[in-house]
Structure formats: C-alpha cells, structure tokens
Amino acid sequence: MKVWLIAGGAGYIGGHVVKSMHDAGEGVIVVDDLSTGSRDNVPEGVPFVQESILNGEALRKVFQEYEVEGVINMVARTQVGESFTRPLDYYQQNVEGFRVLLAAMRQAGVRNLIYSSSASVYGAPDVDLVTEDLPCHPMSPYGQSKLIGEWLGEAAHTAFDMSVVNLRYFNVAGAVTPAMADKRVLNLVPMVFEKLTHGRAPVIFGGDYDTPDGTCIRDFIHVADIASAHLAAARHLRAHDDAVLRTYNVGRGEGVSVRALISMICEVSGLSIPPVVADRRPGDPVKVVADARPIQRDLGWKAQHSVFDMVASAWEGWCAQHPQARAVQRQV
C-alpha cells in the first residue's frame, strides 16, 4: 500500500493531520524524534519510526521499506520569541533538517511534497486580507526559516520536477479530542487558560492599536481544519501527473481581536477575570487575516469550525490535562 510519510506526525498539529488522513483511508507512516511530540498522538496501527529528519541514513531506510507516495513535512521549531535567542537551533532543524529530508526524497524518487509553512513569513503586512502574492518580510528567525523552507521546495520543484504545496498556517488552536489538545502553554489560548485556572488576569500586550478595541486582530483556526487542508492538498497532488507548485493560506478569512477572543475564552470557561493590558511586544503586527479564497477555489477546502468551536474544544482538552481547572470552574 502506498503511504504518505508524515515527518513530525506525533506533534500537536501533526497528530491531527495523521488522524485526519488515516480516518479518510489514506496510508500513512510517521517519522518523529519525540522531542516535542507524543507517541500517543499516533493512531493505533499507523507505522511509527522514532528518528530525526537530520538523520539522512535513517530516512533512506524508511523510503526503502515503504512505498512512499508523498511527504508532509511538519517538523519545525515554532516559537517566535525563542527563535531570537536560539537562531542556530531553528536554522538547523527547520532548514538543514528539511534539506536532508528533500535529499532523501530525491534519492528515493518521491515527487510529492506538502510543506507546513506559516503566516509569519509575511511579517507585518498593512492590508485587510493577506494574499499569497504579497512580498514576504519575516520579522523573526523562525519566520525566516519557514520562508527559506519554501524556497528549498521551490528549488526542488524546478530542479527535480517535484510537486510542492506550501500551506501557510494562521493561528491554530483547539482539538478533535481532549487527549489530542496542545499540551504546551506557548500560544494565546492555553496561556489564557493557565492564567484563569490560577485565578490570575489574562494579559493583553498592547491596547492602543488602530483597531476597534485597541488590540491586535488575528485569524484563528481550528486544528481540525488545518488537518483537513493537508488531506485536500494530498489528494490534489495525487490528481496531477504534472509537477505543480502552489502556496496557500490556511485560515478562516475572518479576524478576531485579542480582547474579543479572551472574552470568548472567559465565556466558555466560566472564569471571568478582566484582562490587564501590558506594553506592546516588539514585532507584533496590528492585523493579520488570511485571504482563504485561493485554497477554496483550487482544492475545494474551507474551514468548517467556528472560533467558538475552537475555544470550546481547547478548553475541554485543557480540563482533561488540568483537572483543577474544572474544580475552579465549579466554584464560580
């Protein structure tokens, strides 16, 4: 049976992609070093190889053992702030690791690639909707590394006739099941959950932006929709014998302010603590909202979940991991 090799498939987003494709009847195999992922995120029956994509020899053995139809590369260090203090680690994993993976694909004759990119490649565009043809000016080593990854994929497309789809994620949260929720407290939604659970006020960085409520606006999307976008991309590549090169935003196409999202989190959790406003963080763009029409037009994909669905599912996952949160909720 032909399979899709999902590098980083034991991670938070990667596990959802594996589940989506496996549930849809696609053959998959996961390669992950478990440095941030969990073996529990890989469904039963899905082959798993614990290995780093920096190990080219191990990758070559996987390609020899399995009939790989295509690769989804989801391996990356992803924290913007950390990338400023550990840029060499980010370039090693996100750039050199991807180069090693591409070399193994080339040697094995595997031509289909889906690359997990990020809206961070855009930087701080001053537009209502971010389109894929905007100039990219990433503002962090993380964003730079993801853009370089896109360049590597484009070079492989040109030199080796590879078919490449780049998926630029916007702000991801939520979970399909509580057990698959993001276990790291690194993004806005779990950061607010943590504050509320411990009776502390959520923090808003900057309340004087030129927006209706003074806070930044972002495009938040349920992780289940991110996962289904990969399935759509995989089937799109299978349907095309000629080499294609495509880049798509993966978002809802609707903006939500940070203040509005925190209010929704308080509503869902029942823990209503007014947020406090701190100074702006360097590099935070005012508004980043996807133009998601191209992926709908070309791949027939559209986000199916609301922001409320995203928050509610994330809260269930948080409570499953932190039972004290449910106890606090009952006391309110």
FENQUI-V994905 format. One record per run of one state. SS is the DSSP state (~ for helix, > for strand, _ for the rest). FROM is the first residue (numbers start at 0). TO is the last residue. If there is no record, write none. Layout:
ss: [SS:SS]
from: [FROM:FROM]
to: [TO:TO]
This chain:
ss: [_:>:_:~:_:>:_:~:_:>:_:~:_:>:_:~:_:~:_:>:~:_:>:_:~:_:>:_:>:_:~:_:~:_:>:_:>:_:>:~:_:>:_:>:~:_:>:_:>:_:>:_:~:_:~:_:~:_]
from: [0:2:7:11:23:27:32:38:41:46:50:55:65:67:73:79:85:86:108:111:118:122:129:130:140:160:162:169:170:173:177:180:187:197:202:205:216:218:219:222:238:244:250:255:257:269:275:278:286:288:289:290:292:299:306:321:322:331]
to: [1:6:10:22:26:31:37:40:45:49:54:64:66:72:78:84:85:107:110:117:121:128:129:139:159:161:168:169:172:176:179:186:196:201:204:215:217:218:221:237:243:249:254:256:268:274:277:285:287:288:289:291:298:305:320:321:330:331]
